[in-house]
Amino acid sequence: MRLQYPIPTLCRLFGVSRSGFYDWKNRQPSQRSQQEARLEVEILAAHKRTRQSYGAERLQEDLAAHGVQVGVHRIKRIRKKLGLRCKQKRKFKATTNSNHALEVADNLLNQDFRIDRPSAVWLSDITYIYTNKGWLYLAAHRDMYTGEIVGYAMGSRLTMVLVMESLRRAYHNKKLSKGLIHHSDRGSQYCSKEYRSILERLETKSSMSVKGNCYDNAP
């Protein structure tokens, strides 16, 4: 307000001395204030670095690993001041149900991933993606030799139709080699009679991972 009113008048109204005002005006920020500002920057950087998923205790460990020593209570106070919150963990969605009585194919690959040509082995799997419209499931087929996604399909329901649509698109996108191996996990979608019959009509060999062994389908 000193640009609108005389300093003596303001000092008199606020009950401070002119010398005290000028001393405050020219005083450098305290060491704690400077440290506080630096910590705010460090904590904000750590919050982004950890994908907004760490609480105060884990943030303290991350900061220490980057050479910043600060107490947990101070981290909590600064996080509250900056309005930093952890992201909510999303509920895990299971994509594989191997507890069924359907026929299971042998593991033809047996973790031998040395392929010498395209369309010799297609891998297939299902995952899930959280969107603004909720969870969407993604089924895909991947050529092991080229690494290309040759077909995929998305939907809100985890059904056999989803993997059938992915296979249909892969079939129309790529020319099948005779004796193509189709490798997947033991999910009920892949073990269903309808899906297996499609593979037979395409003269494709079905191969499935051993139960509970993620390395069988690692690629």
ABEGO torsion letter per residue (X at the ends): XAAABBAAAAAAAAGBBAAAAAAAAABBBBAAAAAAAAAAAAAAAAAAAAGGABBAAAAAAAAAAAGBBBBAAAAAAAAAAAGBBBBBBBBBBBABBABBABBBBBBAAGGBABBABBGABBBBBBBBBBBAAEBBBBBBBBBAAAGBBABBBBBABBBAAAAAAAAAAAAAABBBBBGBBBBBBABAAAABAAAAAAAAAAGBBBBBBBBGBAAAAAX
